[in-house]
């Protein structure tokens, strides 16, 4: 009798398992994140090229962003906007893979641990997962963003210290060891804790478009991705200014102007006031929407396709 009951119980549990929704493998988020990084760089790099040229060009070379775009296209064609794309491409692919891959994993763990009886992960769960994703990707992003920042402030032969990202890494390691490579880690973590605004607002925008519009799933991903990225940058931009200031400080510990995070904050405020924390906000916000909207649409599309 007990054998019959056990057989029925086994059959019941097998039926329950068969009717559970299939969960995508944990590594899928990392694969989809690579697609996001490629798309972000393809869409965003032309904006970055214009921004950097405006920041570094001799006085009078360009009268503004539109003039820069027209002259670049006239003299160099469409490929002129994609010069120097390889280093950030590799960096963004790696960072988005870790960022979105870890976000996918954290969402599953938060759902299983904190909300096992909920059919959907609630807003607070998305915020917690976003915070964890920001902390995790900081350990990858800190060195990559520091290498990029140090190369971007080389305006001419007088200020040129490095020949490329590998040369930056080598010289930083020789001068300060692993601490030199990760000198901007704390500032990066503070900056990326603002992911709580990104992924919290992403969920809110997604719910709104799903409930209030007839947009397709890819269109919802696109608009939610772009709008949530804009929300993120509004909150995170001052922390990004501080991060960039620290990352372009002297690599020698004895020569640093900003040995602590708060020193950079005080310097920016004393030199430029509160407006110093918003310098360069315009080009960044213009780049943010299309680049991140396309990137998150690509991420969600790959997740759906491979699941």
C-alpha positions as CSV (number, residue, x, y, z in Angstrom):
1,X,0.0,0.0,0.0
2,X,2.8,2.4,1.0
3,X,4.6,1.6,-2.3
4,X,1.5,2.6,-4.3
5,X,1.1,5.9,-2.3
6,X,4.8,6.7,-2.9
7,X,4.5,6.0,-6.6
8,X,1.5,8.4,-6.8
9,X,3.4,11.0,-4.9
10,X,6.3,10.7,-7.2
11,X,4.0,11.0,-10.2
12,X,2.4,14.1,-8.7
13,X,5.7,15.8,-8.2
14,X,6.8,14.9,-11.7
15,X,3.7,16.5,-13.1
16,X,4.3,19.6,-11.0
17,X,7.9,19.9,-12.2
18,X,6.8,19.4,-15.8
19,X,4.3,22.3,-15.5
20,X,6.9,24.7,-13.9
21,X,7.9,27.5,-16.3
22,X,11.2,26.9,-17.8
23,X,13.9,29.2,-16.4
24,X,16.7,30.3,-18.6
25,X,20.2,29.1,-17.7
26,X,22.1,31.5,-15.5
27,X,24.8,32.1,-18.1
28,X,22.3,33.3,-20.6
29,X,22.4,36.8,-19.1
30,X,26.1,37.1,-19.7
31,X,25.7,36.0,-23.4
32,X,22.9,38.5,-23.9
33,X,25.1,41.2,-22.1
34,X,27.8,40.8,-24.8
35,X,25.2,41.6,-27.5
36,X,24.2,44.6,-25.4
37,X,27.8,45.9,-25.2
38,X,28.2,45.6,-29.0
39,X,25.0,47.4,-29.7
40,X,25.8,50.1,-27.1
41,X,29.2,50.8,-28.7
42,X,27.8,50.8,-32.3
43,X,25.1,53.3,-31.5
44,X,27.0,55.3,-28.9
45,X,30.5,55.6,-30.3
46,X,29.7,58.2,-32.9
47,X,28.3,60.5,-30.2
48,X,31.4,59.9,-28.1
49,X,33.7,60.7,-31.1
50,X,31.9,64.1,-31.5
51,X,32.1,64.7,-27.8
52,X,35.8,63.9,-27.5
53,X,36.7,66.0,-30.6
54,X,34.8,69.0,-29.2
55,X,36.6,68.6,-25.9
56,X,40.1,68.3,-27.4
57,X,40.0,70.3,-30.7
58,X,42.0,73.5,-31.0
59,X,40.1,76.7,-30.4
60,X,38.0,77.6,-33.5
61,X,38.3,74.2,-35.3
62,X,34.6,73.5,-34.7
63,X,31.9,76.0,-34.0
64,X,29.7,73.4,-32.3
65,X,28.4,69.8,-32.4
66,X,26.6,70.2,-35.7
67,X,29.7,71.7,-37.3
68,X,31.8,68.9,-36.0
69,X,29.5,66.3,-37.4
70,X,29.4,67.9,-40.9
71,X,33.1,68.4,-41.1
72,X,33.9,64.9,-39.9
73,X,31.5,63.4,-42.5
74,X,32.8,65.7,-45.3
75,X,36.5,64.9,-44.7
76,X,36.3,61.3,-43.4
77,X,33.0,59.8,-44.3
78,X,30.8,57.7,-42.1
79,X,33.8,55.7,-40.8
80,X,35.3,58.9,-39.3
81,X,32.7,58.6,-36.5
82,X,33.9,55.1,-35.6
83,X,37.6,55.8,-35.2
84,X,39.1,54.3,-32.1
85,X,36.2,52.0,-31.6
86,X,38.1,48.8,-30.8
87,X,39.2,49.5,-27.2
88,X,35.8,50.7,-25.9
89,X,34.1,47.9,-27.9
90,X,36.1,45.3,-26.0
91,X,35.5,47.2,-22.7
92,X,31.8,47.6,-23.2
93,X,31.2,44.0,-24.2
94,X,33.0,42.8,-21.1
95,X,31.3,45.3,-18.8
96,X,27.8,44.8,-20.2
97,X,28.3,41.0,-20.0
98,X,29.1,41.2,-16.3
99,X,26.6,43.9,-15.5
100,X,23.6,42.3,-17.2
101,X,24.7,38.8,-16.6
102,X,25.0,39.4,-12.9
103,X,21.7,41.4,-12.9
104,X,20.0,38.3,-14.4
105,X,21.5,36.0,-11.7
106,X,20.7,38.4,-8.8
107,X,17.1,38.7,-10.0
108,X,16.7,34.9,-9.8
109,X,18.4,34.7,-6.4
110,X,16.4,37.5,-4.9
111,X,13.2,36.0,-6.3
112,X,14.0,32.6,-4.8
113,X,15.3,33.8,-1.5
114,X,13.0,36.8,-0.7
115,X,9.9,36.3,-2.8
116,X,9.4,32.6,-3.4
117,X,5.6,32.8,-3.4
118,X,5.4,35.8,-5.7
119,X,4.6,35.2,-9.4
120,X,6.8,38.2,-10.4
121,X,9.7,39.9,-8.8
122,X,8.4,43.1,-7.2
123,X,10.0,46.5,-7.6
124,X,12.1,46.3,-4.5
125,X,13.5,43.0,-5.8
126,X,14.6,44.8,-9.0
127,X,16.2,47.5,-7.0
128,X,18.2,45.0,-4.8
129,X,19.3,43.1,-7.9
130,X,20.4,46.4,-9.6
131,X,22.4,47.3,-6.5
132,X,24.2,44.0,-6.5
133,X,24.8,44.2,-10.3
134,X,26.4,47.7,-9.8
135,X,28.7,46.5,-7.0
136,X,29.8,43.4,-9.1
137,X,30.5,45.2,-12.3
138,X,32.5,47.9,-10.5
139,X,35.4,45.5,-10.1
140,X,35.6,45.0,-13.9
141,X,34.6,48.6,-14.8
142,X,37.1,50.4,-12.6
143,X,40.3,49.5,-14.5
144,X,38.7,49.7,-17.9
145,X,37.2,53.2,-17.3
146,X,40.5,54.4,-15.8
147,X,42.5,53.3,-18.9
148,X,40.0,55.0,-21.2
149,X,39.9,58.2,-19.1
150,X,43.7,58.5,-19.0
151,X,43.9,58.0,-22.8
152,X,41.1,60.6,-23.4
153,X,42.9,63.4,-21.6
154,X,46.0,63.1,-23.8
155,X,45.3,66.2,-26.0
156,X,48.7,66.5,-27.7
157,X,52.3,65.2,-27.7
158,X,53.1,67.2,-24.5
159,X,50.4,65.5,-22.5
160,X,50.9,62.0,-24.1
161,X,52.0,59.6,-21.4
162,X,50.6,56.3,-22.8
163,X,50.5,54.6,-26.2
164,X,47.4,52.5,-25.5
165,X,45.4,50.7,-22.9
166,X,48.0,48.0,-22.4
167,X,50.7,50.6,-21.9
168,X,48.4,52.4,-19.3
169,X,48.0,49.1,-17.4
170,X,51.7,48.3,-17.5
171,X,52.8,51.8,-16.3
172,X,50.2,52.0,-13.5
173,X,51.2,48.5,-12.2
174,X,54.9,49.4,-12.3
175,X,54.3,52.7,-10.4
176,X,51.7,51.6,-7.8
177,X,51.0,47.9,-8.2
178,X,47.5,46.5,-8.3
179,X,46.3,49.4,-6.2
180,X,47.2,51.8,-9.0
181,X,45.1,49.9,-11.5
182,X,42.2,50.0,-9.0
183,X,42.7,53.5,-7.7
184,X,39.2,54.6,-8.8
185,X,37.4,51.5,-7.4
186,X,35.7,53.3,-4.5
187,X,34.5,56.1,-6.8
188,X,33.3,53.6,-9.3
189,X,31.3,51.7,-6.7
190,X,29.6,55.0,-5.5
191,X,28.8,55.8,-9.1
192,X,27.3,52.4,-9.9
193,X,25.2,52.2,-6.7
194,X,22.9,54.5,-8.7
195,X,21.9,51.4,-10.6
196,X,19.1,51.2,-8.1
197,X,17.5,54.1,-10.1
198,X,18.3,52.5,-13.4
199,X,16.8,49.1,-12.8
200,X,14.0,50.4,-10.5
201,X,12.8,52.9,-13.1
202,X,13.3,50.3,-15.9
203,X,10.7,48.0,-14.2
204,X,8.3,50.9,-13.6
205,X,8.5,52.1,-17.3
206,X,8.1,48.5,-18.4
207,X,5.0,47.9,-16.3
208,X,3.5,51.2,-17.5
209,X,4.0,50.4,-21.2
210,X,2.7,46.9,-20.7
211,X,-0.4,48.1,-18.9
212,X,-1.2,51.4,-20.7
213,X,0.0,50.9,-24.3
214,X,-0.2,48.4,-27.1
215,X,3.5,48.6,-27.9
216,X,5.3,45.4,-28.9
217,X,7.8,43.8,-26.5
218,X,10.9,45.0,-28.4
219,X,9.4,48.5,-28.5
220,X,8.8,48.4,-24.7
221,X,12.4,47.2,-24.1
222,X,13.7,50.1,-26.3
223,X,11.7,52.9,-24.6
224,X,12.1,51.5,-21.1
225,X,15.8,51.1,-21.7
226,X,16.3,54.6,-23.0
227,X,14.1,56.4,-20.4
228,X,15.6,54.4,-17.4
229,X,19.1,55.2,-18.6
230,X,18.2,58.9,-18.6
231,X,16.9,58.6,-15.0
232,X,20.1,56.8,-14.1
233,X,22.4,59.5,-15.5
234,X,20.4,62.3,-13.9
235,X,21.1,60.8,-10.5
236,X,24.5,59.4,-11.2
237,X,26.2,62.2,-13.2
238,X,27.7,64.1,-10.2
239,X,29.3,60.9,-9.0
240,X,30.7,60.3,-12.5
241,X,32.4,63.7,-12.6
242,X,34.0,62.8,-9.3
243,X,35.1,59.4,-10.6
244,X,36.6,60.9,-13.8
245,X,38.5,63.5,-11.7
246,X,40.0,60.7,-9.5
247,X,40.8,58.5,-12.4
248,X,42.8,61.2,-14.2
249,X,44.8,62.1,-11.1
250,X,48.6,61.4,-10.9
251,X,49.2,57.6,-10.9
252,X,52.0,58.2,-8.2
253,X,50.5,57.9,-4.7
254,X,52.9,60.5,-3.4
255,X,51.8,63.0,-6.1
256,X,48.1,62.6,-6.0
257,X,45.9,65.6,-5.5
258,X,43.0,63.4,-4.4
259,X,44.1,60.6,-2.1
260,X,40.5,60.3,-0.9
261,X,37.1,60.4,-2.6
262,X,36.0,63.4,-0.6
263,X,39.1,65.4,-1.6
264,X,37.9,65.3,-5.2
265,X,34.4,66.4,-4.2
266,X,35.9,69.4,-2.3
267,X,38.1,70.3,-5.2
268,X,35.3,70.3,-7.8
269,X,33.1,72.4,-5.5
270,X,35.8,74.9,-4.5
271,X,36.9,75.3,-8.2
272,X,33.6,75.4,-10.0
273,X,30.8,75.3,-7.4
274,X,27.8,73.1,-7.8
275,X,27.8,73.5,-11.6
276,X,31.1,71.7,-11.6
277,X,29.3,68.5,-10.9
278,X,27.2,68.8,-14.2
279,X,30.0,69.7,-16.6
280,X,29.6,67.8,-19.9
281,X,26.1,66.6,-18.9
282,X,24.5,67.6,-22.3
283,X,26.5,65.4,-24.6
284,X,26.3,62.5,-22.1
285,X,22.6,62.6,-21.8
286,X,22.2,62.9,-25.6
287,X,24.3,59.8,-26.0
288,X,22.6,57.9,-23.2
289,X,19.1,57.4,-24.6
290,X,19.8,55.9,-28.0
291,X,22.9,53.9,-26.9
292,X,21.2,52.3,-23.9
293,X,17.8,52.0,-25.5
294,X,19.4,50.0,-28.3
295,X,21.6,48.0,-25.9
296,X,18.8,46.9,-23.6
297,X,16.5,46.1,-26.6
298,X,19.3,43.8,-27.9
299,X,19.8,42.3,-24.5
300,X,16.1,41.4,-24.1
301,X,15.9,40.2,-27.7
302,X,18.8,37.7,-27.2
303,X,17.3,36.6,-23.9
304,X,14.0,35.8,-25.6
305,X,15.6,34.2,-28.7
306,X,17.9,31.9,-26.7
307,X,15.5,31.0,-23.9
